[in-house]
Structures are given as C-alpha cells and as structure tokens.
Amino acid sequence: MLSRFGKTIVFLLALGMSSLAQTVPAGTRITVRTDSQINSASAHVGQSFHANLVKDLVVDGKTIAKAGAPAKGKVAYAKSSGRLHAPGQVTIRLTSIQLRDGKTLPVSTGGFRAKGKSHTKSNVTKIGGGAGAGALIGGLAGGGKGALIGTAVGAGAGTGVAAATGKEEAVIHPETAITFTTTANAAAK
C-alpha cells in the first residue's frame, strides 16, 4: 500500500503528464483567418498557406492556443478553370497551430472547398449578344438572308469573346474566415 507521500508523488506525476500532453479531440472546430489569396489558377497541391486563429482554442476548459496564434495549412486540390466550362476549384486543409507555449500542434482536418462561378450565364450572354448584334447588322445590310448570315457570324464572334474572357477561377481572398473540423485526435506535447 502506498504511503501518503507516495500517493502525493503519483498524483503530481500524473498531473504533470496531463499538462504536458493535451489532446484536441476529433470533431473540434477551429476557425482561422487567411493571410493571403489562394487562386485556383496559380495554386498547386502541397502549396502552403498561413492563417491566424480567430478565437481561442479551448480543450477541457483550458486555453491551449490564443486568438491570433499562427496556423498553417496546405492546398489539397487545385484545378484551373476551363475557358467555356468547368470552373476552377481549390481545396485547402489546416495542418498545424502554434500553441501558447510556442510549440506546434499538428492537426488533420477536413477540407474547405472553393469553386469558381458557373460559366453558363456569362456564356449565354456573350454568345446570344453576339448573335443578336450580328442579326441586326446583317438584316440592315442584306435583309432576311443577311440577318441569317449575321446571326451565325455574330454567334461565332460571341463564342470567341466567351472563350477569350471566360475563365472562372476559384479564389479564397485574404482575411477570409474559414472553419475547419479536425478528423483525428491531435496530441499537443
């Protein structure tokens, strides 16, 4: 049987061990604010980004990282936009947070996905507008047959404009607040 002194030593050792290793459980929500822009046109898988905690990270009632603490992440997926279809996409994940004591907590999180705007409305406007303008000009110049030819030429020109200006990249702007959810327990040591 342990003496009172022995029990005190065991208690203090256990307390010391628990203060050295905090576990952030899976499912913990961590909100950060990005430092720079991430664009699907220039981003590549593995590229790192920097952010800062928006609010304190609290585990079991104890603040282990303060608001404003540096955080890092990586681009998990990046695809540039096509010209007439397939808008750009980018997915990022949080990889680490700096704790109050200056140590780094590696984390595994779900991804945050951004997708560019759809091309459909823009393309219809550009191609349809070109066809309408071509029909008007052709009709004035050559009557009904000219309007028909003008429509085809105008639609072709509108398609060219849509192809030249039609990229719709995914962009995560600087100062964007993003909430990530941890997918595994993370041990702070």
N, C-alpha and C positions, 0 to 999 in steps of 0.2 A: 504494500500500500504506500502511496506517495505521501510524503510529509507535506505540510502546509507550504514550506519553502519550495519543494519540488513542483507542487501544483501551480504556484505562482510563476515559476520559471517556464513551465509548459504553456501556461496562459500567455505570458509575454512573448514567447517564441511564436505561438500561433497568431497573435495579434500583429507581430512584426511581419510575418509571412503574408498575411492578408493585406497589409498596407503596401507591400512590395508588388503584389500582383493583383490588379483589378481586372475583372473580366467584363467586357462590353458584350451583352448577350445578342444573339442573332435576333433580328427584328427591330433593333434600335434605329430610330430615325435621326439622321444627322443632317442639319441644314447648313450649307456653305454658300458663300457669295464668290463668284468667279472673279479673277483679276484681269483677264484678257479675253479677247474674242476668239472663238473657235468656229471655223468656217469649213464646211464640207469640201469646198474647192481646194483648200490647201492642207487640211488636216490629214494625218496618216496614222495608222494603227500603231500604238505604242508611244505616240507623242504625249508628253506630259503637260499638265496644266497646274496652275496654282490657284488657291482659293483661301478663304478665311471662314472660320466658324461664325455663324450668325448669332447663336446663343450658346450658353454654357452647356457642356456635355456632362450630364449628371448620371452617376451609376450608384445605385443603392444609397441615395441621399447625399452622395459625396461628389463634389465638382472635381472632375479629373482633367478637364480642359476648359479654359475660359473663352468667352466670346472674343472673337478677333484672332484666335490662335491660328497659325498657318496650317493649311491642309494641302494635300497633293492628290492628283488623280491622273488617269491615262485615257487616251482615246481608245475605245474598244472596237469601234467600227467606223469607217468613213467611206462614203461613196459620193462622188461629184455628180452634179445634175447633168442629165442629157439635154440636148437642145430643144426638142419638141415634146419630150415625155420624161418620165422618171425623175422627179425632183430629187435634189441632194438629200443625203441622210448622214447623221453623225450620232454615235452613241458614246457616252463617257461614263467612267466609273471612278469612285473615290478609292484611293489606295492607302492613304495614311493621314494621321492627325498628330500635331505636336501637343504633348501633354503639359500640364502645369509645371512639372519638374524638368521640362526640357527634353524628355525622352520622346521617341517616336512610337506611335501606336499604329502598326499595320492593320488595315481593315479590308474586308472583302464586302463589296456592296453590289446591289442590283444596278443596272444601267439606267441612265437618263437619256432618252432618245429625242432628237430634234429632226424634223423633216421640213424641207422647203415647201413653198406653196405649190399647188397644183398648176400645171401648165394649161389646162383646158380653157378656162375663161379668157386668159390672155391670148391664146392661140386663136380662138373663135373671133375675138375682137379684131385682131390683126389681119387674119385671112379674110373674114367677112367684110371688113372695112376696105380692104384692097379690092375685093370683087365688086363691091358697090361702087367704088370710085371708078374702076375700070369700065363698068357697065354704063355709068353716066357719061364718061368721056367718049366711049365707043358709040353710044347712042347719039350723042351730039354730032360726032364726026361722020358716022356712017349709017344711021338709022338702026333698024332692028338687028340686021346682021352684024353691024359694028358693035352693038350693045352686047351681043353674044360673045363675040371675039374679045371685047374689052373686059367682060366678066372673067373669062379664062385667064387673060393676061394679068388682070388685077389680082385674082386669087393667087396666081403664081408669085406675083410680087409680094403679096401679103404673107405667103408662106416663107418667102426669103427673109422678110423682116422678122417673122416669128423665130426662124432658125437662127438669125444673127443676134437677136436680143433675148432669146427665150430661156436662158438658164435660170433656174430657181434653186439656189443653194440653201442648205440648212445653216443657220447661223445662231450660235449661242453668244449673246452680247456680253461685254464686260459688265460687272456688277449684277449679273443675273443670280437670284437666289434659287438654289436647287436643293431639294430634299432627297437624300439617298437613304436606303434601308439596308442595314448590314445583313448579309446572307449566312454568316457564320460567326461563332463566338470569337472575339478578339481579346487576346490577353495583353495587358499593359504590364511591363516588367520594369 
